[in-house]
Amino acid sequence: MSVIAQEHVRGGSVFKDLSADDEEWQPTEIESLCMNCYQNGTTRLLLTKIPFFKEIIVSSFSCDKCSWSNTEIQSAGRIQEQGVCYTLQVTSKRDLNREVVKMDSATTRIPELDFEIPPFTQKGALSTVEGILDRAVAGLEQDQAARREADPEVAGKIHTFVQKLKKLKEVEEAFTVVIEDPSGNSFVENPSAPLKDEALTVSWFRRSVRQEKQLGLRADDEPDDEPPPGDDLDAMRGEVLVFNTNCPECNAPAATNMKLVQIPHFKEAIIMATNCDACGHRTNEVKSGGATEEKGTKITLRVTAASDMTRDLLKSETCAVFIPELDFELGMAALCGKFTTVEGLLTDVKDLVVAKNPFVCGDSGDSARAQKLKEFGDKIDGIIAGRVKAHLVLDDPAGNSYLENVYAPDSDPEMTVETYERTFEQNEELGLNDMKTEGYQEDE
């Protein structure tokens, strides 16, 4: 039985990477009650890190008396700033093999059957799309024998619906699986990475007050309305604001510094930086300090030399990144907003797609997919070194991204800036369609 020392907790090393070479780091065994036979069984806990998913707790229970077992996965990292919604169009049996990390706070829906699994009704699990269907079937078939005796009509309807769920695994017709997680910690595999997945749509949303109360971010008796924020911008420009938070790596208490700065030839931006004294982790993020522009902005840079890597770049959280020569697309909010250089952005793209991809790590990784991602990383390195010419496209429907013009105030021959009218879908993602800024006090 392994022991978690206090210095491990304070130092942030309680969560370790999975490794077959580390023989000392074993699962923690705890004697616990079996909920099937009410005898004592054994629960094994493994605290580990998965790239991109941060820290997780893998638990496994087994009972020697009745042979009952149960497994569960829980997120031990922080709750993300926004919720996430994955919409998957299942068109073939291959889609049923996609790996899925479903947290207990996630809601699962199949619109074609008007079927929904509410949040906190199932434990978190690392499974596949087919596994989610099997788990739903097992839950519905539970106690069917007693139900047939007590209410045959209801049991018959459940049996008919279970057959519909089982038929989905044949994929005779396309259907949709929606996983909506207000904690932002669920994930659906993209087997086409680093290319865009045409069958998978990822969107982020702001949590409702009810969802924040379910996640424990608000007290149950806390009022639903939030106090209006202060508007003393002059005071904010002259000082660095500090607020307490937790480190995203080791979850130890840390401080986040926030500063409002003016970017030359552009607009104001908010820079936030967190430095953890416990584990040494550092992170920074940039958010736009201004309003959403009337039109979207599309910036295209033709990278012709290594000197282009030194251009300053502001990528907002609503900005998508494209590299047409690599057939690569990075959606909005996949990377947080940041003020960096072109080289820094390309390096972050490579780390996100290659180094932090959880489905190509370890013994279970697909060698063909790993080779494809390695080739993608080599091409990114070629662009950074100036050996490969490519176009870098920043498409920001909010108009809050910026790329330095090294020829300013003259026009840049290698860079084009276009403005465009946003589509209805883009306004919907930005929350602008339902926003009313004039006459909002009038009764409709």
Backbone torsions as a table, in degrees:
resi	resn	phi	psi	omega
1	MET	NA	128.8	-178.8
2	SER	-83.5	154.4	-178.9
3	VAL	-120.3	132.4	178.7
4	ILE	-94.7	109.0	-177.3
5	ALA	-77.2	155.0	-178.7
6	GLN	-64.6	-35.7	-179.8
7	GLU	-67.3	-27.3	175.9
8	HIS	-65.6	-41.6	-179.2
9	VAL	-65.7	-46.2	-178.2
10	ARG	-68.7	-31.8	-178.2
11	GLY	-85.3	-7.9	176.8
12	GLY	82.8	12.8	-176.8
13	SER	-101.5	13.1	-179.1
14	VAL	-68.4	-25.9	175.5
15	PHE	-101.4	121.0	-178.0
16	LYS	-122.3	157.9	175.7
17	ASP	-69.8	144.1	176.5
18	LEU	-65.4	130.0	-179.4
19	SER	-151.7	131.8	177.3
20	ALA	-74.3	-14.4	-177.3
21	ASP	-87.4	-15.9	-178.1
22	ASP	-90.8	92.6	-176.6
23	GLU	-79.5	-20.4	-177.6
24	GLU	-77.3	-27.7	-175.8
25	TRP	-88.0	95.0	-177.0
26	GLN	-112.3	159.2	176.6
27	PRO	-60.1	147.5	176.3
28	THR	-84.5	127.2	-178.6
29	GLU	-103.3	130.8	-178.3
30	ILE	-130.5	130.9	175.3
31	GLU	-76.3	126.6	-175.3
32	SER	-144.1	167.0	-174.2
33	LEU	-81.3	133.5	174.5
34	CYS	-80.9	125.0	-178.4
35	MET	-82.0	2.6	178.3
36	ASN	-98.8	-47.2	-179.1
37	CYS	-114.8	-4.0	178.0
38	TYR	62.7	28.1	169.6
39	GLN	-104.8	172.8	-178.6
40	ASN	-80.4	132.5	174.3
41	GLY	-123.7	-164.3	-176.6
42	THR	-127.5	129.8	174.0
43	THR	-108.6	128.3	178.0
44	ARG	-108.9	127.9	-178.8
45	LEU	-115.3	130.8	176.2
46	LEU	-124.4	115.3	179.6
47	LEU	-96.4	115.0	-174.0
48	THR	-144.6	174.7	178.5
49	LYS	-114.9	139.1	171.7
50	ILE	-122.3	126.5	179.4
51	PRO	-52.7	136.3	179.3
52	PHE	81.1	-32.2	-179.6
53	PHE	-93.6	-0.8	-176.3
54	LYS	62.9	-142.9	-175.3
55	GLU	-89.4	144.9	175.7
56	ILE	-137.2	160.2	174.2
57	ILE	-118.2	116.0	177.2
58	VAL	-99.5	121.2	-179.2
59	SER	-120.4	143.7	179.6
60	SER	-140.2	125.8	179.8
61	PHE	-112.2	139.8	175.9
62	SER	-143.4	143.7	-179.3
63	CYS	-120.3	122.3	179.7
64	ASP	-74.6	-20.0	-176.4
65	LYS	-77.6	-46.1	-175.8
66	CYS	-117.0	0.2	177.8
67	SER	67.2	17.8	177.7
68	TRP	-79.4	141.7	-178.7
69	SER	-139.4	159.5	-179.2
70	ASN	-157.4	142.0	177.0
71	THR	-125.5	155.2	-176.0
72	GLU	-157.9	148.9	175.0
73	ILE	-127.8	135.5	180.0
74	GLN	-131.1	144.1	175.8
75	SER	-80.0	129.3	177.3
76	ALA	-105.9	0.9	178.5
77	GLY	-87.2	-173.4	-177.9
78	ARG	-78.7	157.5	172.9
79	ILE	-74.9	132.8	-175.4
80	GLN	-68.9	163.4	-177.1
81	GLU	-66.9	-28.6	-179.8
82	GLN	-132.0	155.8	172.1
83	GLY	-76.9	163.0	-178.2
84	VAL	-129.7	146.2	179.5
85	CYS	-131.8	121.6	176.9
86	TYR	-106.1	126.9	177.1
87	THR	-118.2	112.8	-175.5
88	LEU	-113.0	126.3	173.7
89	GLN	-91.6	109.1	-179.2
90	VAL	-88.1	112.3	-177.1
91	THR	-117.8	-10.9	-179.9
92	SER	-149.7	166.3	179.7
93	LYS	-66.1	-21.8	177.6
94	ARG	-64.1	-33.4	178.5
95	ASP	-65.6	-24.9	179.3
96	LEU	-68.8	-17.9	-179.0
97	ASN	-90.0	0.5	178.6
98	ARG	-62.6	132.9	177.8
99	GLU	-75.6	142.1	-175.8
100	VAL	-134.3	131.2	168.6
101	VAL	-103.9	108.9	-177.0
102	LYS	-112.8	114.7	179.1
103	MET	-81.3	163.0	-177.8
104	ASP	-68.4	-17.8	179.2
105	SER	-85.7	-1.1	-175.5
106	ALA	-85.9	146.7	173.0
107	THR	-105.1	130.1	180.0
108	THR	-110.4	131.4	-178.7
109	ARG	-133.0	146.6	169.7
110	ILE	-125.3	94.9	-172.8
111	PRO	-58.3	-35.0	-176.1
112	GLU	-62.1	-29.0	179.0
113	LEU	-104.3	2.8	-175.2
114	ASP	52.8	44.8	-175.2
115	PHE	-111.7	137.7	-178.9
116	GLU	-144.2	135.8	171.7
117	ILE	-105.8	107.4	-175.5
118	PRO	-64.6	161.6	178.0
119	PRO	-68.4	152.4	175.9
120	PHE	63.7	19.7	173.5
121	THR	-102.1	-12.1	175.8
122	GLN	-133.5	151.3	175.8
123	LYS	-75.5	156.0	176.8
124	GLY	-63.9	147.5	-175.3
125	ALA	-151.3	149.8	169.4
126	LEU	-102.7	110.8	-170.5
127	SER	-145.4	-158.7	174.3
128	THR	-126.8	174.5	176.8
129	VAL	-61.0	-42.5	177.4
130	GLU	-63.8	-37.5	177.9
131	GLY	-63.2	-36.6	177.2
132	ILE	-64.2	-41.4	177.6
133	LEU	-64.3	-44.3	179.9
134	ASP	-62.8	-38.6	-179.9
135	ARG	-67.0	-37.3	177.3
136	ALA	-66.3	-41.1	178.4
137	VAL	-63.0	-44.3	180.0
138	ALA	-62.0	-38.1	179.0
139	GLY	-67.2	-38.9	-179.7
140	LEU	-73.7	-32.3	-179.1
141	GLU	-80.2	-9.9	178.8
142	GLN	-64.5	135.2	179.2
143	ASP	63.2	21.4	178.0
144	GLN	-65.9	-34.8	179.9
145	ALA	-60.8	-46.6	178.4
146	ALA	-68.5	-33.3	-179.4
147	ARG	-68.4	-34.6	178.3
148	ARG	-65.3	-32.1	177.8
149	GLU	-74.4	-41.7	-175.4
150	ALA	-81.0	-42.9	-176.4
151	ASP	-146.2	85.5	-176.7
152	PRO	-61.0	-32.2	-178.4
153	GLU	-65.6	-46.5	178.5
154	VAL	-65.3	-40.3	179.0
155	ALA	-62.3	-37.7	178.2
156	GLY	-65.7	-40.2	178.3
157	LYS	-65.9	-40.4	178.8
158	ILE	-65.4	-39.9	178.3
159	HIS	-61.0	-43.0	178.7
160	THR	-62.5	-40.6	-179.5
161	PHE	-69.5	-37.2	178.3
162	VAL	-61.6	-38.2	178.0
163	GLN	-63.9	-35.4	176.5
164	LYS	-65.4	-40.5	178.3
165	LEU	-64.7	-42.7	179.3
166	LYS	-64.2	-35.0	-178.9
167	LYS	-67.5	-25.0	178.7
168	LEU	-60.9	-30.1	-177.9
169	LYS	-69.0	-15.6	174.8
170	GLU	-81.0	-17.0	178.4
171	VAL	51.1	46.1	174.4
172	GLU	-70.8	-29.5	174.5
173	GLU	-132.1	148.9	178.9
174	ALA	-67.3	145.7	175.6
175	PHE	-143.3	170.5	-173.2
176	THR	-117.8	136.1	173.5
177	VAL	-118.1	124.3	-178.9
178	VAL	-116.3	124.4	175.6
179	ILE	-118.4	113.5	-178.0
180	GLU	-115.8	119.2	-174.8
181	ASP	-125.8	109.5	179.0
182	PRO	-66.0	-20.2	177.9
183	SER	-77.7	-18.1	179.4
184	GLY	76.4	13.0	-174.7
185	ASN	-106.2	2.1	175.2
186	SER	-84.6	163.5	-175.5
187	PHE	-156.0	144.1	175.0
188	VAL	-123.6	132.4	-175.4
189	GLU	-66.2	140.3	170.5
190	ASN	-107.6	99.9	-177.4
191	PRO	-69.7	-12.0	-179.4
192	SER	-92.9	1.7	-176.7
193	ALA	-53.5	138.7	9.5
194	PRO	-88.2	6.9	-179.3
195	LEU	-77.4	164.3	179.3
196	LYS	-70.2	140.0	177.6
197	ASP	-95.1	109.7	-177.4
198	GLU	-68.8	-23.9	-176.6
199	ALA	-90.0	-9.9	-175.2
200	LEU	-118.0	127.5	177.3
201	THR	-116.5	129.2	-179.3
202	VAL	-117.6	129.3	178.0
203	SER	-137.1	153.1	179.7
204	TRP	-116.6	149.6	-176.8
205	PHE	-144.5	161.0	177.2
206	ARG	-88.2	133.6	-178.0
207	ARG	-67.2	145.9	173.3
208	SER	-80.4	167.8	179.0
209	VAL	-62.9	-38.2	179.5
210	ARG	-63.5	-41.6	179.3
211	GLN	-66.8	-38.2	178.2
212	GLU	-65.4	-34.7	176.9
213	LYS	-69.2	-37.8	177.6
214	GLN	-64.3	-33.7	-179.8
215	LEU	-84.7	-2.9	180.0
216	GLY	81.5	13.5	179.1
217	LEU	-82.3	-17.5	176.5
218	ARG	-131.0	150.7	174.1
219	ALA	-73.7	149.0	-178.3
220	ASP	-62.4	-32.0	-178.7
221	ASP	-92.8	6.6	179.7
222	GLU	-75.0	137.4	179.8
223	PRO	-63.0	152.6	-176.9
224	ASP	-73.9	-27.1	-178.1
225	ASP	-86.0	141.6	180.0
226	GLU	-96.3	146.6	176.7
227	PRO	-66.8	143.0	-179.2
228	PRO	-65.8	137.6	-179.3
229	PRO	-69.5	157.3	177.7
230	GLY	-69.8	155.3	-176.7
231	ASP	-123.7	24.5	179.8
232	ASP	-85.3	80.5	-176.7
233	LEU	-69.7	-33.8	180.0
234	ASP	-61.0	-40.4	178.5
235	ALA	-68.0	-36.8	-180.0
236	MET	-67.8	-35.3	179.6
237	ARG	-65.9	-26.1	-173.8
238	GLY	-97.3	-2.7	-177.0
239	GLU	-141.1	162.1	175.4
240	VAL	-100.8	119.8	-179.8
241	LEU	-86.2	140.1	-178.6
242	VAL	-125.2	130.9	174.8
243	PHE	-138.3	152.6	-175.6
244	ASN	-80.4	143.6	177.7
245	THR	-153.7	-173.2	176.9
246	ASN	-115.5	146.1	179.1
247	CYS	-65.3	132.0	179.6
248	PRO	-69.5	-12.5	-179.1
249	GLU	-97.0	-52.6	-175.7
250	CYS	-110.4	-3.2	177.4
251	ASN	65.5	15.5	176.6
252	ALA	-77.7	154.8	177.5
253	PRO	-59.5	135.6	-179.3
254	ALA	-146.0	171.8	179.8
255	ALA	-118.3	138.6	177.4
256	THR	-111.7	126.8	177.7
257	ASN	-96.4	137.7	-178.7
258	MET	-130.4	133.9	-176.8
259	LYS	-141.4	135.8	175.5
260	LEU	-93.8	120.0	-175.7
261	VAL	-126.1	159.1	177.6
262	GLN	-106.6	122.7	178.1
263	ILE	-91.5	125.5	-178.1
264	PRO	-57.1	140.7	178.5
265	HIS	62.7	17.5	179.8
266	PHE	-141.3	-117.3	-176.2
267	LYS	-148.8	-174.9	179.4
268	GLU	-78.0	149.7	177.3
269	ALA	-141.2	154.0	178.8
270	ILE	-106.5	121.0	179.4
271	ILE	-105.1	127.0	178.1
272	MET	-121.5	133.3	-178.3
273	ALA	-134.6	136.3	178.7
274	THR	-122.2	132.2	178.8
275	ASN	-128.2	119.8	-177.5
276	CYS	-96.5	122.5	178.4
277	ASP	-76.1	-21.3	-176.0
278	ALA	-75.3	-48.9	-176.2
279	CYS	-115.4	-4.5	178.3
280	GLY	82.0	5.2	-178.6
281	HIS	-70.2	139.5	177.1
282	ARG	-126.8	140.9	176.8
283	THR	-146.9	151.6	177.2
284	ASN	-142.8	154.6	-177.5
285	GLU	-149.5	146.1	-179.6
286	VAL	-121.7	132.8	175.8
287	LYS	-125.7	148.4	179.4
288	SER	-67.7	135.7	179.0
289	GLY	-95.5	-0.8	-178.4
290	GLY	-109.6	-174.4	-179.2
291	ALA	-82.6	167.2	174.3
292	THR	-69.8	130.5	-178.5
293	GLU	-68.6	159.9	-179.7
294	GLU	-66.1	-29.6	-179.7
295	LYS	-129.1	156.3	174.8
296	GLY	-76.4	163.2	-177.8
297	THR	-126.7	134.8	176.7
298	LYS	-124.7	115.0	-178.1
299	ILE	-108.8	126.3	179.9
300	THR	-120.4	121.0	178.8
301	LEU	-113.6	128.0	174.6
302	ARG	-91.1	109.5	-177.6
303	VAL	-83.3	114.4	-177.1
304	THR	-117.2	-16.5	-177.4
305	ALA	-151.5	165.5	-180.0
306	ALA	-66.2	-21.5	179.9
307	SER	-66.5	-22.9	177.7
308	ASP	-66.8	-17.5	-178.2
309	MET	-69.3	-17.7	-176.3
310	THR	-90.0	-0.2	179.4
311	ARG	-65.9	135.7	175.3
312	ASP	-69.0	146.8	-175.0
313	LEU	-146.4	132.6	173.2
314	LEU	-115.3	113.4	177.7
315	LYS	-108.4	117.5	177.5
316	SER	-80.0	168.8	-179.3
317	GLU	-70.7	-12.5	179.2
318	THR	-97.9	7.0	-174.1
319	CYS	-94.3	133.9	173.7
320	ALA	-99.5	148.0	-176.7
321	VAL	-117.7	132.8	179.7
322	PHE	-127.5	143.0	169.4
323	ILE	-129.3	93.4	-172.5
324	PRO	-58.5	-37.1	-177.5
325	GLU	-63.5	-26.7	178.7
326	LEU	-100.9	2.9	-176.6
327	ASP	52.7	45.1	-174.1
328	PHE	-114.3	138.5	177.0
329	GLU	-138.7	131.1	176.9
330	LEU	-118.7	113.9	-175.0
331	GLY	-69.7	166.4	178.8
332	MET	-63.5	145.6	178.5
333	ALA	72.1	-1.0	175.1
334	ALA	-68.0	-35.0	171.0
335	LEU	-117.6	141.0	179.3
336	CYS	-68.3	163.2	176.6
337	GLY	-63.5	139.1	-178.3
338	LYS	-154.4	151.3	175.1
339	PHE	-108.5	110.2	-171.6
340	THR	-148.0	-155.8	174.3
341	THR	-116.6	173.2	177.1
342	VAL	-61.1	-40.7	178.0
343	GLU	-62.9	-42.0	179.4
344	GLY	-62.7	-39.0	179.0
345	LEU	-66.5	-45.2	179.6
346	LEU	-64.0	-36.9	177.4
347	THR	-65.0	-41.1	177.4
348	ASP	-64.4	-38.2	177.7
349	VAL	-62.2	-44.4	179.6
350	LYS	-63.3	-43.8	179.8
351	ASP	-63.2	-41.7	-177.5
352	LEU	-66.8	-42.8	-173.7
353	VAL	-82.8	-36.8	-172.8
354	VAL	-102.9	-63.0	-171.1
355	ALA	-68.6	-35.3	-175.0
356	LYS	-103.1	14.9	178.7
357	ASN	-77.8	115.1	-173.3
358	PRO	-74.3	-13.9	-173.4
359	PHE	-96.5	8.1	174.6
360	VAL	-123.8	10.9	-178.5
361	CYS	-98.7	151.9	173.2
362	GLY	79.1	-172.2	-176.0
363	ASP	-70.0	-24.8	-176.6
364	SER	-85.3	-1.0	-178.2
365	GLY	-67.8	143.4	177.9
366	ASP	-78.9	121.2	-176.1
367	SER	-65.5	-36.3	179.7
368	ALA	-66.2	-41.7	178.6
369	ARG	-68.4	-38.8	178.7
370	ALA	-63.5	-38.4	178.3
371	GLN	-66.2	-38.3	178.9
372	LYS	-65.3	-39.9	178.2
373	LEU	-69.4	-35.0	177.1
374	LYS	-63.4	-41.9	177.4
375	GLU	-63.1	-38.0	176.9
376	PHE	-63.1	-43.5	178.4
377	GLY	-63.0	-36.1	177.9
378	ASP	-65.5	-37.5	178.3
379	LYS	-66.8	-38.3	175.9
380	ILE	-62.3	-42.3	177.4
381	ASP	-62.2	-36.6	177.7
382	GLY	-64.3	-38.3	177.6
383	ILE	-66.8	-43.1	-179.5
384	ILE	-62.9	-38.6	-179.0
385	ALA	-78.9	-7.5	179.5
386	GLY	85.4	7.5	-179.9
387	ARG	-81.2	-25.9	-177.2
388	VAL	-117.5	126.6	176.3
389	LYS	-87.7	137.1	-177.4
390	ALA	-154.5	171.2	175.8
391	HIS	-111.2	133.9	174.8
392	LEU	-109.5	120.9	-175.8
393	VAL	-115.2	125.8	174.3
394	LEU	-110.0	112.0	-178.2
395	ASP	-112.8	107.1	-176.3
396	ASP	-119.6	105.1	179.9
397	PRO	-64.8	-21.4	177.6
398	ALA	-84.8	-11.9	178.0
399	GLY	71.5	25.7	-174.9
400	ASN	-111.1	18.9	177.0
401	SER	-106.9	160.4	-170.9
402	TYR	-149.3	142.6	174.1
403	LEU	-133.2	131.2	-173.2
404	GLU	-64.4	135.3	172.3
405	ASN	-97.7	105.2	-176.0
406	VAL	-72.0	-11.6	179.0
407	TYR	-98.9	4.6	-176.3
408	ALA	-55.1	139.1	9.4
409	PRO	-85.4	2.0	177.7
410	ASP	-77.4	165.0	179.0
411	SER	-73.1	152.6	-178.2
412	ASP	-96.2	118.1	-177.7
413	PRO	-68.0	-20.2	-178.3
414	GLU	-97.7	0.9	-174.7
415	MET	-133.2	136.2	175.9
416	THR	-123.3	140.5	178.9
417	VAL	-122.3	120.7	-179.2
418	GLU	-119.2	144.9	172.0
419	THR	-113.9	147.5	-175.8
420	TYR	-147.7	159.6	175.5
421	GLU	-78.2	131.9	179.5
422	ARG	-70.6	148.4	175.2
423	THR	-80.8	169.6	178.5
424	PHE	-61.9	-40.2	-179.6
425	GLU	-64.2	-39.4	178.5
426	GLN	-66.7	-41.3	175.9
427	ASN	-63.0	-33.8	179.2
428	GLU	-67.0	-41.7	179.0
429	GLU	-65.9	-32.9	179.0
430	LEU	-84.4	-4.5	-179.9
431	GLY	73.6	26.0	-176.0
432	LEU	-92.5	-21.9	-175.9
433	ASN	-65.3	-35.9	-177.5
434	ASP	-98.0	7.1	-178.6
435	MET	-86.8	127.8	-179.8
436	LYS	-119.8	114.3	-176.0
437	THR	-105.8	-9.1	179.5
438	GLU	-129.5	136.2	178.6
439	GLY	66.3	24.7	-177.1
440	TYR	-71.8	-14.2	178.9
441	GLN	-88.0	-8.7	-179.6
442	GLU	-80.2	143.3	177.4
443	ASP	-77.9	131.4	179.3
444	GLU	-86.3	NA	NA
